[in-house]
């Protein structure tokens, strides 16, 4: 699983839509979509927030990203 589909997979395991994740994380739904599709990298703050909301260690959710 590559980095962009990892976020999508964990989001779906958590049974969250992009809109629900957006509400919990506080970022735009279109941005979540672009991160999931690999069009843009998440910022450091976004990586931390996404990992916290999904209950996944950051290094698992975004392998290869510097913490």
Secondary structure as GFF3:
##gff-version 3
##sequence-region A 1 67
A	DSSP	alpha_helix	3	13	.	.	.	ID=ss1
A	DSSP	alpha_helix	18	25	.	.	.	ID=ss2
A	DSSP	alpha_helix	29	36	.	.	.	ID=ss3
A	DSSP	alpha_helix	44	54	.	.	.	ID=ss4
A	DSSP	alpha_helix	58	61	.	.	.	ID=ss5
###
